[in-house]
Amino acid sequence: MKRMDALNILTGKVLTAAFRVHSALGPGLLESAYQACLAYELHQMMLKADVQVALPVTYDQIRLEVGYRLDIVVEQQVILELKAVNQLLPIHEAQLLSYLKMSGLPVGLLINFHEVRLKDGIRRLINTKPSP
């Protein structure tokens, strides 16, 4: 199976889990509640989901721990950047793109749980230069 096909299947599973969480909780809660429930749901689906993964910055060949945290990383392939905001802004996409570049991971999902219809709050972003 091609890598992108496998990633499409994986992101499909993640979105299924996100829709389950949103259906159960609805909009209006804190991001941390959605994060905990989504991590639980992903584990129930037998997917490896690491929460609050440290992301160092490399500057001038020096690794700096500056406090960046990835909300959830699924199967060491997909970054989930979760939001509970009125609307997604370009800065949110820029944040996820930066995380993708710094981590070298191939794909990210930006999910805003504050939407009435969750599908209106989902963005899928691709790292055009992932690590091998």
Contact map, one row per residue, 1 for C-alpha under 8 A:
111011000000000000000000000000000000000000000000000000000000000000000000000000000000000000000000000000000000000000000000000000000000
111111000000000000000000000000000000000000000000000000000000000000000000000000000000000000000000000000000000000000000000000000000000
111111100000000000000000000000000000000000000000000000000000000000000000000000000000000000000000000000000000000000000000000000000000
011111110000000000000000000000000000000000000000000000000000000000000000000000000000000000000000000000000000000000000000000000000000
111111111000000000000000000000000000000000000000000000000000000000000000000000000000000000000000000000000000000000000000000000000000
111111111100000000000000000000000000000000000000000000000000000000000000000000000000000000000000000000000000000000000000000000000000
001111111110000000000000000000000000000000000000000000000000000000000000000010000000000000000000000000000010000000000000000000000000
000111111111000000000000000000000000000000000000000000000000000000000000000000000000000000000000000000000000000000000000000000000000
000011111111100000000000000000000000000000000000000000000000000000000000000000000000000000000000000000000000000000000000000000000000
000001111111110000000000000000000000000000000000000000000000000000000000000000000000000000000000000000000000000000000000000000000000
000000111111111000000000000000000000000000000000000000000000000000000000000001000000000000000000000000000000100000000000000000000000
000000011111111100000000000000000000000000000000000000000000000000000000000000000000000000000000000000000000000000000000000000000000
000000001111111110000000000000000000000000000000000000000000000000000000000000000000000000000000000000000000000000000000000000000000
000000000111111111000000000000000000000001000000000000000000000000000000000000000000000000000000000000000000000000000000000000000000
000000000011111111100000000000000000000000000000000000000000000000000000000000000000000000000000000000000000000000000000000000000000
000000000001111111110000000000000000000000000000000000000000000000000000000000000000000000000000000000000000000000000000000000000000
000000000000111111111000000000000000010011000000000000000000000000000000000000000000000000000000000000000000000000000000000000000000
000000000000011111111100000000000000010000000000000000000000000000000000000000000000000000000000000000000000000000000000000000000000
000000000000001111111110000000000000000000000000000000000000000000000000000000000000000000000000000000000000000000000100000000000000
000000000000000111111111000000000000000000000000000000000000000000000000000000000000000000000000000000000000000000000000000000000000
000000000000000011111111110000000100110010000000000000000000000000000000000000000000000000000000000000000000000000000000000000000000
000000000000000001111111111000000100000000000000000000000000000000000000000000000000000000000000000000000000000010000100000000000000
000000000000000000111111110000000000000000000000000000000000000000000000000000000000000000000000000000000000000000000000000000000000
000000000000000000011111110000000000000000000000000000000000000000000000000000000000000000000000000000000000000000000000000000000000
000000000000000000001111111010000000000000000000000000000000000000000000000000000000000000000000000000000000000000000000000000000000
000000000000000000001111111110000000000000000000000000000000000000000000000000000000000000000000000000000000000011010000000000000000
000000000000000000000100111110000000000000000000000000000000000000000000000000000001000000000000000000000000000011110000000000000000
000000000000000000000000011111000000000000000000000000000000000000000000000000000001000000000000000000000000000011000000000000000000
000000000000000000000000111111101100000000000000000000000000000000000000000000000001000000000000000000000000000001000000000000000000
000000000000000000000000000111111100000000000000000000000000000000000000000000000001000000000000000000000000000000000000000000000000
000000000000000000000000000011111110000000000000000000000000000000000000000000000111000000000000000000000000000010000000000000000000
000000000000000000000000000001111111000000000000000000000000000000000000000000000000000000000000000000000000000000000000000000000000
000000000000000000000000000011111111100000000000000000000000000000000000000000000000000000000000000000000000000000000000000000000000
000000000000000000001100000011111111110000000000000000000000000000000000000000000100000000000000000000000000000010000000000000000000
000000000000000000000000000000111111111000000000001000000000000000000011000000000100000000000000000000000000000000000000000000000000
000000000000000000000000000000011111111100000000000000000000000000000000000000000000000000000000000000000000000000000000000000000000
000000000000000000001000000000001111111110000000000000000000000000000000000000000000000000000000000000000000000000000000000000000000
000000000000000011001000000000000111111111000000000000000000000000000000000000000000000000000000000000000000000000000000000000000000
000000000000000000000000000000000011111111100000111000000000000000000001000000000000000000000000000000000000000000000000000000000000
000000000000000000000000000000000001111111110000000000000000000000000000000000000000000000000000000000000000000000000000000000000000
000000000000000010001000000000000000111111111000000000000000000000000000000000000000000000000000000000000000000000000000000000000000
000000000000010010000000000000000000011111111111100000000000000000000000000000000000000000000000000000000000000000000000000000000000
000000000000000000000000000000000000001111111111100000000000000000000000000000000000000000000000000000000000000000000000000000000000
000000000000000000000000000000000000000111111110000000000000000000000000000000000000000000000000000000000000000000000000000000000000
000000000000000000000000000000000000000011111110000000000000000000000000000000000000000000000000000000000000000000000000000000000000
000000000000000000000000000000000000000001111111000000000000000000000000000000000000000000000000000000000000000000000000000000000000
000000000000000000000000000000000000000001111111100000000000000000000000011000000000000000000000000000000000000000000000000000000000
000000000000000000000000000000000000000001100111110000000000000000000000011100000000000000000000000000000000000000000000000000000000
000000000000000000000000000000000000001001100011111000000000000000000001111000000000000000000000000000000000000000000000000000000000
000000000000000000000000000000000000001000000001111110000000000000000001110000000000000000000000000000000000000000000000000000000000
000000000000000000000000000000000010001000000000111110000000000000000111100000000000000000000000000000000000000000000000000000000000
000000000000000000000000000000000000000000000000011111000000000000001111000000000000000000000000000000000000000000000000000000000000
000000000000000000000000000000000000000000000000011111100000000000001111100000000000000000000000000000000000000000000000000000000000
000000000000000000000000000000000000000000000000000111110000000000111100000000000000000000000000000000000000000000000000000000000000
000000000000000000000000000000000000000000000000000011111000000010111100000000000000000000000000001001100000000000000000000000000000
000000000000000000000000000000000000000000000000000001111100001111110000000000000000000000000000000001000000000000000000000000000000
000000000000000000000000000000000000000000000000000000111110001111000000000000000000000000000000000001000000000000000000000000000000
000000000000000000000000000000000000000000000000000000011111111100000000000000000000000000000000000001000000000000000000000000000000
000000000000000000000000000000000000000000000000000000001111111100000000000000000000000000000000000000000000000000000000000000000000
000000000000000000000000000000000000000000000000000000000111110000000000000000000000000000000000000000000000000000000000000000000000
000000000000000000000000000000000000000000000000000000000111111000000000000000000000000000000000000000000000000000000000000000000000
000000000000000000000000000000000000000000000000000000000111111100000000000000000000000000000000000000000000000000000000000000000000
000000000000000000000000000000000000000000000000000000011110111110000000000000000000000000000000000000000000000000000000000000000000
000000000000000000000000000000000000000000000000000000011110011111000000000000000000000000000000000000000000000000000000000000000000
000000000000000000000000000000000000000000000000000000111000001111110000000000000000000000000000000000000000000000000000000000000000
000000000000000000000000000000000000000000000000000000011000000111110000000000000000000000000000000000000000000000000000000000000000
000000000000000000000000000000000000000000000000000001110000000011111000000000000000000000000000000000000000000000000000000000000000
000000000000000000000000000000000000000000000000000001110000000011111100000000000000000000000000000000000000000000000000000000000000
000000000000000000000000000000000000000000000000000111100000000000111110000000000000000000000000000000000000000000000000000000000000
000000000000000000000000000000000000000000000000001111100000000000011111100000111000000000000000001000000000000000000000000000000000
000000000000000000000000000000000010000000000000001110000000000000001111100000111100000000000000000000000000000000000000000000000000
000000000000000000000000000000000010001000000000111110000000000000000111110000111000000000000000000000000000000000000000000000000000
000000000000000000000000000000000000000000000000111010000000000000000111111111110000000000000000000000000000000000000000000000000000
000000000000000000000000000000000000000000000011110000000000000000000001111111110000000000000000000000000000000000000000000000000000
000000000000000000000000000000000000000000000011100000000000000000000000111111000000000000000000000000000000000000000000000000000000
000000000000000000000000000000000000000000000001000000000000000000000000111111000000000000000000000000001000000000000000000000000000
000000100000000000000000000000000000000000000000000000000000000000000000111111100000000000000000000000001110000000000000000000000000
000000000010000000000000000000000000000000000000000000000000000000000000111111110000000000000000000000001111100000000000000000000000
000000000000000000000000000000000000000000000000000000000000000000000111110011111000000000000000000100001011100000000000000000000000
000000000000000000000000000000000000000000000000000000000000000000000111110001111100000000000000000000000001111000000000000000000000
000000000000000000000000000000000000000000000000000000000000000000000111000000111110000000000001000000000001111000000000000000000000
000000000000000000000000000000100110000000000000000000000000000000000010000000011111000000000000000000000000011110000000000000000000
000000000000000000000000000000100000000000000000000000000000000000000000000000001111100000000000000000000000011111000000000000000000
000000000000000000000000001111100000000000000000000000000000000000000000000000000111110000000000000000000000000111000000000000000000
000000000000000000000000000000000000000000000000000000000000000000000000000000000011111100000000000000000000000111000000000000000000
000000000000000000000000000000000000000000000000000000000000000000000000000000000001111100000000000000000000000001100000000000000000
000000000000000000000000000000000000000000000000000000000000000000000000000000000000111110000000000000000000000101100000100000000000
000000000000000000000000000000000000000000000000000000000000000000000000000000000000111111010000000000000000000100000000100000000000
000000000000000000000000000000000000000000000000000000000000000000000000000000000000001111111000000000000000000000000000000000000000
000000000000000000000000000000000000000000000000000000000000000000000000000000000000000111111100000000000000000000000000000000000000
000000000000000000000000000000000000000000000000000000000000000000000000000000000000000011111110000000000000000000000000000000000000
000000000000000000000000000000000000000000000000000000000000000000000000000000000000000111111111000000000000010000000000000000000000
000000000000000000000000000000000000000000000000000000000000000000000000000000000000000011111111100000000000010000000000001010000000
000000000000000000000000000000000000000000000000000000000000000000000000000000000000000001111111110000000000000000000000000000000000
000000000000000000000000000000000000000000000000000000000000000000000000000000000000000000111111111000000000000000000000000000000000
000000000000000000000000000000000000000000000000000000000000000000000000000000001000000000011111111100000001010000000000000010000000
000000000000000000000000000000000000000000000000000000000000000000000000000000000000000000001111111110000001000000000000000011100000
000000000000000000000000000000000000000000000000000000000000000000000000000000000000000000000111111111000000000000000000000000000000
000000000000000000000000000000000000000000000000000000100000000000000100000000000000000000000011111111100000000000000000000000000000
000000000000000000000000000000000000000000000000000000000000000000000000000000100000000000000001111111111111000000000000000001100100
000000000000000000000000000000000000000000000000000000000000000000000000000000000000000000000000111111111000000000000000000000101100
000000000000000000000000000000000000000000000000000000111100000000000000000000000000000000000000011111110000000000000000000000000000
000000000000000000000000000000000000000000000000000000100000000000000000000000000000000000000000001111111000000000000000000000000000
000000000000000000000000000000000000000000000000000000000000000000000000000000000000000000000000000111111100000000000000000000101110
000000000000000000000000000000000000000000000000000000000000000000000000000111100000000000000000000110111111000000000000000000100110
000000000000000000000000000000000000000000000000000000000000000000000000000011000000000000000000000100011111000000000000000001111110
000000100000000000000000000000000000000000000000000000000000000000000000000011100000000000000000000100001111100000000000000111100000
000000000000000000000000000000000000000000000000000000000000000000000000000001111000000000000001100100001111110000000000000111100000
000000000010000000000000000000000000000000000000000000000000000000000000000001111000000000000000000000000011111000000000011110000000
000000000000000000000000000000000000000000000000000000000000000000000000000000011110000000011001000000000001111100000000111110000000
000000000000000000000000000000000000000000000000000000000000000000000000000000011110000000000000000000000000111110000100111000000000
000000000000000000000000000000000000000000000000000000000000000000000000000000000111101100000000000000000000011111100100110000000000
000000000000000000000100011100100100000000000000000000000000000000000000000000000111100000000000000000000000001111100100100000000000
000000000000000000000000011110000000000000000000000000000000000000000000000000000011111000000000000000000000000111110100100000000000
000000000000000000000000001000000000000000000000000000000000000000000000000000000000011000000000000000000000000111111101100000000000
000000000000000000000000011000000000000000000000000000000000000000000000000000000000000000000000000000000000000001111100000000000000
000000000000000000000000000000000000000000000000000000000000000000000000000000000000000000000000000000000000000000111111100000000000
000000000000000000100100000000000000000000000000000000000000000000000000000000000000000000000000000000000000001111111111110000000000
000000000000000000000000000000000000000000000000000000000000000000000000000000000000000000000000000000000000000000001111110000000000
000000000000000000000000000000000000000000000000000000000000000000000000000000000000000000000000000000000000000000101111110000000000
000000000000000000000000000000000000000000000000000000000000000000000000000000000000001100000000000000000000011111101111111000000000
000000000000000000000000000000000000000000000000000000000000000000000000000000000000000000000000000000000000111100000111111100000000
000000000000000000000000000000000000000000000000000000000000000000000000000000000000000000001000000000000000111000000000111110000000
000000000000000000000000000000000000000000000000000000000000000000000000000000000000000000000000000000000011110000000000011111000000
000000000000000000000000000000000000000000000000000000000000000000000000000000000000000000001001100000000011110000000000001111100000
000000000000000000000000000000000000000000000000000000000000000000000000000000000000000000000000100100000111000000000000000111110000
000000000000000000000000000000000000000000000000000000000000000000000000000000000000000000000000100110011111000000000000000011111100
000000000000000000000000000000000000000000000000000000000000000000000000000000000000000000000000000000000100000000000000000001111100
000000000000000000000000000000000000000000000000000000000000000000000000000000000000000000000000000010010100000000000000000000111110
000000000000000000000000000000000000000000000000000000000000000000000000000000000000000000000000000110011100000000000000000000111111
000000000000000000000000000000000000000000000000000000000000000000000000000000000000000000000000000000011100000000000000000000001111
000000000000000000000000000000000000000000000000000000000000000000000000000000000000000000000000000000000000000000000000000000000111
